[in-house]
């Protein structure tokens, strides 16, 4: 059971539905993880830990570290965090092949160029 999942998610400032979207699952599915009704598979577990910047040991309650000891962001860092759209873009970029990454970068450069020309 992921005893510290809800604590870590809330400490990062995520709403349940937004965090579920980042993970690519429904809010209903994600809720089952927090309620202990279902366990995520290994790759989902690693993705959760990475997005929350915590260890899997902390998620399972195997360490006694407090949230402060696992480097939860300061208030300023929380205010500077990426929007959901930005996080989805970064996540999709990381999952893409080299060709996909080149395409994403090309589209971003094209959009930025068009945006500055239209300003």
DSSP file (Angstrom, degrees, kcal/mol; ACC not computed):
  #  RESIDUE AA STRUCTURE BP1 BP2  ACC     N-H-->O    O-->H-N    N-H-->O    O-->H-N    TCO  KAPPA ALPHA  PHI   PSI    X-CA   Y-CA   Z-CA
    1    1 A X              0   0    0      0, 0.0     2,-1.6     0, 0.0     3,-0.1   0.000 360.0 360.0 360.0 137.0    0.0    0.0    0.0
    2    2 A X    >   +     0   0    0     31,-0.5     3,-1.3     1,-0.2     4,-0.4  -0.613 360.0 174.6 -87.2  81.7    1.3    3.5   -0.9
    3    3 A X  T 3  S+     0   0    0     -2,-1.6     4,-0.3     1,-0.3    -1,-0.2   0.751  74.8  39.1 -65.4 -26.8    0.9    5.0    2.5
    4    4 A X  T 3> S+     0   0    0     55,-2.1     4,-2.4    54,-0.2    -1,-0.3   0.282  84.7 101.3-107.9  11.1    2.5    8.4    1.7
    5    5 A X  H <> S+     0   0    0     -3,-1.3     4,-2.6    54,-0.4     5,-0.2   0.949  85.3  43.0 -62.5 -51.0    1.1    8.9   -1.9
    6    6 A X  H  > S+     0   0    0     -4,-0.4     4,-2.7     1,-0.2     5,-0.3   0.908 114.1  52.1 -62.8 -41.9   -1.6   11.3   -1.0
    7    7 A X  H  > S+     0   0    0     -4,-0.3     4,-2.2     1,-0.2    -1,-0.2   0.935 113.1  43.9 -60.0 -48.0    0.7   13.3    1.4
    8    8 A X  H  X S+     0   0    0     -4,-2.4     4,-1.5     2,-0.2    -2,-0.2   0.906 113.7  50.5 -66.3 -41.9    3.4   13.6   -1.2
    9    9 A X  H  <>S+     0   0    0     -4,-2.6     5,-2.0    -5,-0.2     4,-0.4   0.942 113.9  44.2 -61.9 -47.8    0.9   14.6   -4.0
   10   10 A X  H ><5S+     0   0    0     -4,-2.7     3,-1.2     1,-0.2    -1,-0.2   0.874 109.3  56.7 -65.7 -36.9   -0.7   17.2   -1.9
   11   11 A X  H 3<5S+     0   0    0     -4,-2.2    -1,-0.2     1,-0.3    -2,-0.2   0.814 105.9  51.9 -63.8 -29.4    2.6   18.6   -0.7
   12   12 A X  T 3<5S-     0   0    0     -4,-1.5    -1,-0.3    -3,-0.3    -2,-0.2   0.540 118.5-115.3 -83.0  -7.5    3.6   19.1   -4.3
   13   13 A X  T < 5 +     0   0    0     -3,-1.2     2,-0.3    -4,-0.4    -3,-0.2   0.662  64.6 145.3  85.4  16.4    0.3   21.0   -4.9
   14   14 A X      < -     0   0    0     -5,-2.0    -1,-0.3     4,-0.0     2,-0.3  -0.696  44.5-137.4 -88.8 138.4   -1.3   18.6   -7.3
   15   15 A X     >  -     0   0    0     -2,-0.3     4,-2.5     1,-0.1     5,-0.3  -0.638  29.6-113.4 -81.0 152.8   -5.0   18.0   -7.4
   16   16 A X  H  > S+     0   0    0     -2,-0.3     4,-2.4     1,-0.2     5,-0.2   0.903 115.5  49.3 -57.1 -44.4   -5.8   14.3   -7.8
   17   17 A X  H  > S+     0   0    0      1,-0.2     4,-1.8     2,-0.2    -1,-0.2   0.877 112.0  48.7 -66.4 -36.1   -7.4   14.8  -11.3
   18   18 A X  H  > S+     0   0    0      2,-0.2     4,-2.0     1,-0.2    -1,-0.2   0.890 112.1  47.7 -70.1 -39.4   -4.4   16.7  -12.5
   19   19 A X  H  X S+     0   0    0     -4,-2.5     4,-1.8     2,-0.2    -2,-0.2   0.899 110.1  52.7 -69.1 -38.8   -1.8   14.2  -11.2
   20   20 A X  H  X>S+     0   0    0     -4,-2.4     5,-2.4    -5,-0.3     4,-0.9   0.905 107.9  52.1 -60.3 -41.2   -3.8   11.4  -12.7
   21   21 A X  H ><5S+     0   0    0     -4,-1.8     3,-0.7     1,-0.2    -1,-0.2   0.907 106.6  52.9 -62.7 -42.1   -3.7   13.2  -16.1
   22   22 A X  H 3<5S+     0   0    0     -4,-2.0    -1,-0.2     1,-0.2    -2,-0.2   0.866 110.8  47.8 -59.5 -36.0    0.1   13.5  -15.8
   23   23 A X  H 3<5S-     0   0    0     -4,-1.8    -1,-0.2     2,-0.2    -2,-0.2   0.626 114.1-119.5 -80.9 -13.7    0.3    9.8  -15.2
   24   24 A X  T <<5S+     0   0    0     -4,-0.9     2,-0.3    -3,-0.7    -3,-0.2   0.786  75.6 111.0  79.4  27.2   -2.0    9.1  -18.2
   25   25 A X  S   <S-     0   0    0     -5,-2.4    -1,-0.3    -6,-0.1    -2,-0.2  -0.861  73.3 -93.9-126.5 164.1   -4.7    7.3  -16.1
   26   26 A X     >  -     0   0    0     -2,-0.3     4,-2.6     1,-0.1     5,-0.2  -0.341  32.4-117.4 -71.5 158.5   -8.2    8.2  -15.1
   27   27 A X  H  > S+     0   0    0      1,-0.2     4,-2.7     2,-0.2     5,-0.2   0.879 117.2  56.2 -63.0 -35.8   -8.8    9.9  -11.8
   28   28 A X  H  > S+     0   0    0      2,-0.2     4,-1.3     1,-0.2    -1,-0.2   0.926 108.6  45.5 -61.7 -45.4  -10.9    6.9  -10.8
   29   29 A X  H >> S+     0   0    0      1,-0.2     4,-0.9     2,-0.2     3,-0.5   0.944 113.8  49.1 -62.7 -47.5   -7.9    4.6  -11.4
   30   30 A X  H >X S+     0   0    0     -4,-2.6     4,-1.6     1,-0.2     3,-1.1   0.901 105.1  58.9 -59.6 -41.0   -5.5    6.9   -9.6
   31   31 A X  H 3X S+     0   0    0     -4,-2.7     4,-2.3     1,-0.3    -1,-0.2   0.851  98.2  59.5 -57.4 -35.5   -7.9    7.2   -6.6
   32   32 A X  H <X>S+     0   0    0     -4,-1.3     5,-1.7    -3,-0.5     6,-1.7   0.818 102.4  54.0 -65.0 -28.3   -7.7    3.4   -6.2
   33   33 A X  H X<5S+     0   0    0     -3,-1.1     3,-0.7    -4,-0.9   -31,-0.5   0.931 110.6  44.8 -67.9 -45.7   -3.9    3.8   -5.7
   34   34 A X  H 3<5S+     0   0    0     -4,-1.6    -2,-0.2     1,-0.2   -28,-0.2   0.849 114.2  49.3 -68.0 -32.8   -4.4    6.3   -2.9
   35   35 A X  H 3<5S-     0   0    0     -4,-2.3    -1,-0.2    -5,-0.2    -2,-0.2   0.554 110.4-121.6 -83.0  -7.1   -7.1    4.3   -1.3
   36   36 A X  T <<5S+     0   0    0     -3,-0.7    -3,-0.2    -4,-0.5    -4,-0.1   0.650  80.2 119.9  76.8  14.9   -5.0    1.1   -1.4
   37   37 A X  S   <S+     0   0    0     -5,-1.7     2,-0.3    -6,-0.2    -4,-0.2   0.689  80.8  18.6 -82.6 -18.9   -7.6   -0.7   -3.4
   38   38 A X  S    S-     0   0    0     -6,-1.7     2,-0.4    -8,-0.1    -2,-0.3  -0.993  71.5-137.0-150.1 146.8   -5.1   -1.3   -6.3
   39   39 A X        -     0   0    0     -2,-0.3    -6,-0.1    -3,-0.1     2,-0.1  -0.889  25.3-121.7-106.1 137.1   -1.4   -1.2   -6.6
   40   40 A X        -     0   0    0     -2,-0.4   -10,-0.0     1,-0.1    -1,-0.0  -0.378  33.6-104.1 -69.5 154.8    0.3    0.5   -9.7
   41   41 A X     >  -     0   0    0      1,-0.1     4,-2.5    -2,-0.1     5,-0.2  -0.225  41.5 -93.5 -71.0 173.2    2.5   -1.6  -11.8
   42   42 A X  H  > S+     0   0    0      1,-0.2     4,-2.3     2,-0.2     5,-0.2   0.892 124.6  48.5 -59.2 -44.9    6.3   -1.2  -11.5
   43   43 A X  H  > S+     0   0    0      1,-0.2     4,-2.0     2,-0.2    -1,-0.2   0.884 112.8  49.0 -66.3 -36.3    6.7    1.4  -14.3
   44   44 A X  H  > S+     0   0    0      2,-0.2     4,-2.6     1,-0.2    -1,-0.2   0.897 109.0  53.7 -67.1 -39.8    3.8    3.5  -12.9
   45   45 A X  H  X S+     0   0    0     -4,-2.5     4,-2.4     1,-0.2    -2,-0.2   0.920 109.9  47.0 -59.7 -45.3    5.3    3.3   -9.5
   46   46 A X  H  X S+     0   0    0     -4,-2.3     4,-2.5     1,-0.2    -1,-0.2   0.888 111.3  51.6 -64.6 -39.1    8.6    4.7  -10.8
   47   47 A X  H  X S+     0   0    0     -4,-2.0     4,-2.7     2,-0.2     5,-0.2   0.907 109.7  49.7 -64.6 -41.7    6.8    7.4  -12.8
   48   48 A X  H  X S+     0   0    0     -4,-2.6     4,-2.1     2,-0.2    -2,-0.2   0.946 112.3  47.3 -60.5 -49.3    4.9    8.5   -9.6
   49   49 A X  H  X>S+     0   0    0     -4,-2.4     5,-2.3     1,-0.2     4,-0.7   0.898 113.6  48.5 -61.2 -41.0    8.1    8.6   -7.6
   50   50 A X  H ><5S+     0   0    0     -4,-2.5     3,-0.6     2,-0.2    -1,-0.2   0.932 111.7  47.8 -66.0 -45.9    9.9   10.6  -10.3
   51   51 A X  H 3<5S+     0   0    0     -4,-2.7    -1,-0.2     1,-0.2    -2,-0.2   0.849 118.1  41.4 -64.8 -33.5    7.1   13.1  -10.8
   52   52 A X  H 3<5S-     0   0    0     -4,-2.1    -1,-0.2    -5,-0.2    -2,-0.2   0.516 106.5-129.0 -90.6  -5.7    6.8   13.7   -7.0
   53   53 A X  T <<5 +     0   0    0     -4,-0.7     2,-0.3    -3,-0.6    -3,-0.2   0.923  67.6 117.8  56.4  48.7   10.6   13.7   -6.6
   54   54 A X      < -     0   0    0     -5,-2.3    -1,-0.2    -6,-0.1     2,-0.2  -0.852  66.7 -99.4-134.6 170.4   10.5   11.1   -3.8
   55   55 A X     >  -     0   0    0     -2,-0.3     4,-1.8     1,-0.1     5,-0.1  -0.566  23.9-124.7 -89.3 156.7   11.8    7.6   -3.3
   56   56 A X  H  > S+     0   0    0      1,-0.2     4,-2.2     2,-0.2     6,-0.2   0.835 113.1  61.6 -67.1 -31.3    9.6    4.5   -3.7
   57   57 A X  H  >>S+     0   0    0      1,-0.2     5,-2.9     2,-0.2     6,-0.8   0.910 103.9  48.4 -59.5 -41.3   10.6    3.6   -0.1
   58   58 A X  H >45S+     0   0    0      3,-0.2     3,-1.1     1,-0.2   -54,-0.2   0.919 108.2  54.4 -65.1 -42.6    8.9    6.8    1.1
   59   59 A X  H 3<5S+     0   0    0     -4,-1.8   -55,-2.1     1,-0.3   -54,-0.4   0.906 112.4  43.3 -56.4 -43.0    5.8    6.0   -1.0
   60   60 A X  H 3<5S-     0   0    0     -4,-2.2    -1,-0.3   -58,-0.2    -2,-0.2   0.491 114.7-115.8 -83.2  -3.2    5.5    2.6    0.7
   61   61 A X  T <<5S+     0   0    0     -3,-1.1    -3,-0.2    -4,-0.5    -2,-0.1   0.748  75.9 131.4  75.5  23.1    6.3    4.0    4.2
   62   62 A X      < +     0   0    0     -5,-2.9     2,-0.3    -6,-0.2    -4,-0.2   0.632  63.7  53.7 -83.9 -14.1    9.5    2.0    4.5
   63   63 A X  S    S-     0   0    0     -6,-0.8    -2,-0.0     2,-0.1     0, 0.0  -0.849  73.8-140.6-115.8 157.3   11.5    5.0    5.5
   64   64 A X        +     0   0    0     -2,-0.3    -1,-0.0     2,-0.0    -6,-0.0   0.245  55.7 136.2 -98.0  12.4   10.8    7.4    8.4
   65   65 A X        -     0   0    0      1,-0.1     2,-0.1     4,-0.1    -2,-0.1  -0.321  49.8-134.4 -61.0 139.6   11.8   10.4    6.4
   66   66 A X    >>  -     0   0    0      1,-0.1     4,-0.8     0, 0.0     3,-0.7  -0.440  29.6-100.0 -85.3 169.6    9.5   13.4    6.7
   67   67 A X  G >4>S+     0   0    0      1,-0.3     5,-1.2     2,-0.2     3,-0.6   0.829 124.0  57.4 -61.1 -30.8    8.4   15.4    3.7
   68   68 A X  G >45S+     0   0    0      1,-0.2     3,-1.1     3,-0.2    -1,-0.3   0.847 102.5  55.0 -67.3 -32.5   11.0   18.0    4.5
   69   69 A X  G <45S+     0   0    0     -3,-0.7    -1,-0.2     1,-0.3    -2,-0.2   0.640 101.5  57.9 -76.9 -13.5   13.8   15.4    4.4
   70   70 A X  G <<5S-     0   0    0     -4,-0.8    -1,-0.3    -3,-0.6    -2,-0.1   0.099 117.6-106.7-105.1  23.6   12.8   14.3    0.9
   71   71 A X  T < 5 -     0   0    0     -3,-1.1    -3,-0.2     1,-0.2     2,-0.1   0.897  44.9-174.7  59.6  49.3   13.2   17.8   -0.6
   72   72 A X      < -     0   0    0     -5,-1.2    -1,-0.2     1,-0.1   -60,-0.1  -0.503  39.3 -91.1 -68.5 148.3    9.7   18.9   -1.1
   73   73 A X        -     0   0    0     -2,-0.1    -1,-0.1     1,-0.1     2,-0.0  -0.191  35.6-115.7 -67.8 151.8    9.7   22.2   -2.9
   74   74 A X     >  -     0   0    0      1,-0.1     4,-2.3    -3,-0.1     5,-0.2  -0.254  37.4 -98.5 -71.4 170.0    9.7   25.5   -1.2
   75   75 A X  H  > S+     0   0    0      1,-0.2     4,-1.9     2,-0.2     5,-0.1   0.901 126.8  51.7 -58.7 -41.0    6.7   27.8   -1.6
   76   76 A X  H  > S+     0   0    0      1,-0.2     4,-1.4     2,-0.2    -1,-0.2   0.917 109.3  49.3 -63.0 -43.4    8.7   29.8   -4.3
   77   77 A X  H  4 S+     0   0    0      1,-0.2     4,-0.4     2,-0.2    -1,-0.2   0.873 108.8  53.4 -63.8 -37.0    9.5   26.6   -6.2
   78   78 A X  H >< S+     0   0    0     -4,-2.3     3,-0.9     1,-0.2    -1,-0.2   0.886 107.9  50.3 -64.8 -37.7    5.9   25.6   -6.1
   79   79 A X  H 3< S+     0   0    0     -4,-1.9    -1,-0.2     1,-0.2    -2,-0.2   0.799 111.1  49.7 -69.3 -27.8    4.9   28.9   -7.6
   80   80 A X  T 3< S+     0   0    0     -4,-1.4    -1,-0.2    -5,-0.1    -2,-0.2   0.435  85.2 122.6 -89.9   0.1    7.4   28.5  -10.4
   81   81 A X    <   -     0   0    0     -3,-0.9    -3,-0.1    -4,-0.4    -4,-0.0  -0.191  69.6 -93.9 -67.5 158.0    6.3   24.9  -11.3
   82   82 A X        -     0   0    0      1,-0.1    -1,-0.1     2,-0.1    -2,-0.0  -0.262  38.0-108.9 -68.9 152.2    5.2   24.1  -14.8
   83   83 A X     >  -     0   0    0      1,-0.1     4,-2.4     4,-0.0     5,-0.2  -0.287  35.5-103.2 -70.6 167.4    1.6   24.2  -15.8
   84   84 A X  H  > S+     0   0    0      1,-0.2     4,-2.6     2,-0.2     5,-0.2   0.908 124.1  52.1 -59.7 -42.6   -0.1   20.8  -16.5
   85   85 A X  H  > S+     0   0    0      1,-0.2     4,-2.1     2,-0.2    -1,-0.2   0.903 109.9  48.7 -61.8 -41.2    0.2   21.5  -20.3
   86   86 A X  H  > S+     0   0    0      2,-0.2     4,-2.5     1,-0.2    -1,-0.2   0.904 111.6  49.4 -65.6 -40.5    4.0   22.1  -19.9
   87   87 A X  H  X S+     0   0    0     -4,-2.4     4,-2.8     2,-0.2    -2,-0.2   0.898 110.4  50.4 -65.6 -40.3    4.4   19.0  -17.8
   88   88 A X  H  X S+     0   0    0     -4,-2.6     4,-2.7     2,-0.2    -1,-0.2   0.902 110.4  50.4 -63.3 -40.2    2.5   16.9  -20.4
   89   89 A X  H  X S+     0   0    0     -4,-2.1     4,-2.4     2,-0.2    -2,-0.2   0.936 112.9  45.2 -62.6 -47.2    4.7   18.3  -23.2
   90   90 A X  H  X S+     0   0    0     -4,-2.5     4,-2.6     2,-0.2    -2,-0.2   0.915 113.3  50.7 -62.9 -43.3    7.9   17.5  -21.3
   91   91 A X  H  X S+     0   0    0     -4,-2.8     4,-1.5     1,-0.2    -2,-0.2   0.921 111.9  46.6 -62.3 -43.8    6.6   14.0  -20.4
   92   92 A X  H  X S+     0   0    0     -4,-2.7     4,-0.8     1,-0.2    -1,-0.2   0.878 111.2  52.9 -65.6 -37.3    5.7   13.3  -24.1
   93   93 A X  H >< S+     0   0    0     -4,-2.4     3,-1.0     1,-0.2    -2,-0.2   0.938 108.4  49.9 -61.4 -46.8    9.1   14.6  -25.2
   94   94 A X  H 3< S+     0   0    0     -4,-2.6    -1,-0.2     1,-0.3    -2,-0.2   0.822 111.8  48.4 -63.1 -31.4   10.9   12.3  -22.7
   95   95 A X  H 3< S+     0   0    0     -4,-1.5    -1,-0.3    -5,-0.2    -2,-0.2   0.599  95.5  99.5 -84.2 -11.4    8.9    9.3  -24.0
   96   96 A X  S << S-     0   0    0     -3,-1.0    -3,-0.0    -4,-0.8     2,-0.0  -0.313  75.9-112.1 -79.0 157.8    9.6   10.1  -27.7
   97   97 A X     >  -     0   0    0      1,-0.1     4,-2.6    -2,-0.0     5,-0.2  -0.224  43.0 -94.3 -71.3 173.2   12.1    8.5  -30.0
   98   98 A X  H  > S+     0   0    0      1,-0.2     4,-2.1     2,-0.2     5,-0.1   0.903 130.0  49.4 -58.6 -41.3   15.0   10.7  -31.2
   99   99 A X  H  > S+     0   0    0      2,-0.2     4,-2.1     1,-0.2    -1,-0.2   0.905 110.3  50.5 -64.8 -41.1   13.0   11.5  -34.4
  100  100 A X  H  > S+     0   0    0      1,-0.2     4,-2.6     2,-0.2    -2,-0.2   0.899 108.8  51.7 -62.8 -41.0   10.0   12.4  -32.2
  101  101 A X  H  X S+     0   0    0     -4,-2.6     4,-2.5     1,-0.2    -1,-0.2   0.905 109.0  50.6 -62.9 -41.5   12.1   14.7  -30.1
  102  102 A X  H  X S+     0   0    0     -4,-2.1     4,-2.5     1,-0.2    -1,-0.2   0.908 111.2  49.1 -62.0 -41.2   13.4   16.5  -33.2
  103  103 A X  H  X S+     0   0    0     -4,-2.1     4,-2.4     2,-0.2    -2,-0.2   0.912 110.9  49.2 -64.7 -43.2    9.8   16.9  -34.4
  104  104 A X  H  X S+     0   0    0     -4,-2.6     4,-2.2     2,-0.2    -2,-0.2   0.928 113.1  46.9 -62.7 -44.9    8.6   18.3  -31.1
  105  105 A X  H  X S+     0   0    0     -4,-2.5     4,-2.6     1,-0.2    -2,-0.2   0.902 111.4  51.9 -63.7 -41.0   11.6   20.8  -31.0
  106  106 A X  H  X S+     0   0    0     -4,-2.5     4,-2.4     1,-0.2    -1,-0.2   0.919 110.5  47.6 -61.5 -43.9   11.0   21.8  -34.6
  107  107 A X  H  X S+     0   0    0     -4,-2.4     4,-2.7     2,-0.2    -1,-0.2   0.896 111.7  50.7 -64.3 -40.0    7.3   22.5  -33.9
  108  108 A X  H  X S+     0   0    0     -4,-2.2     4,-2.3     2,-0.2    -2,-0.2   0.916 111.7  46.9 -64.8 -42.7    8.2   24.5  -30.7
  109  109 A X  H  X S+     0   0    0     -4,-2.6     4,-2.4     2,-0.2    -2,-0.2   0.905 112.9  49.8 -64.8 -41.1   10.7   26.6  -32.6
  110  110 A X  H  X S+     0   0    0     -4,-2.4     4,-2.5    -5,-0.2     5,-0.2   0.922 111.8  48.0 -62.8 -45.3    8.2   27.2  -35.4
  111  111 A X  H  X S+     0   0    0     -4,-2.7     4,-2.2     1,-0.2    -2,-0.2   0.896 112.4  48.9 -63.6 -40.7    5.5   28.2  -33.0
  112  112 A X  H  X S+     0   0    0     -4,-2.3     4,-2.3     2,-0.2    -1,-0.2   0.902 111.3  49.7 -66.4 -40.8    7.9   30.6  -31.2
  113  113 A X  H  X S+     0   0    0     -4,-2.4     4,-1.8     1,-0.2    -2,-0.2   0.929 113.2  45.7 -63.6 -46.2    9.0   32.1  -34.4
  114  114 A X  H  X S+     0   0    0     -4,-2.5     4,-1.6     1,-0.2    -1,-0.2   0.864 111.6  53.4 -65.0 -36.0    5.4   32.7  -35.6
  115  115 A X  H  < S+     0   0    0     -4,-2.2     4,-0.4    -5,-0.2    -2,-0.2   0.911 110.0  46.1 -65.9 -42.8    4.4   34.1  -32.2
  116  116 A X  H  < S+     0   0    0     -4,-2.3     3,-0.4     1,-0.2    -1,-0.2   0.821 111.7  52.2 -72.1 -29.6    7.2   36.6  -32.2
  117  117 A X  H  < S+     0   0    0     -4,-1.8    -1,-0.2     1,-0.2    -2,-0.2   0.821 109.9  49.1 -72.3 -30.8    6.4   37.7  -35.8
  118  118 A X     <        0   0    0     -4,-1.6    -1,-0.2     1,-0.2    -2,-0.2   0.483 360.0 360.0 -87.1  -3.1    2.8   38.2  -34.9
  119  119 A X              0   0    0     -3,-0.4    -1,-0.2    -4,-0.4    -2,-0.1   0.468 360.0 360.0 -83.3 360.0    3.5   40.3  -31.9
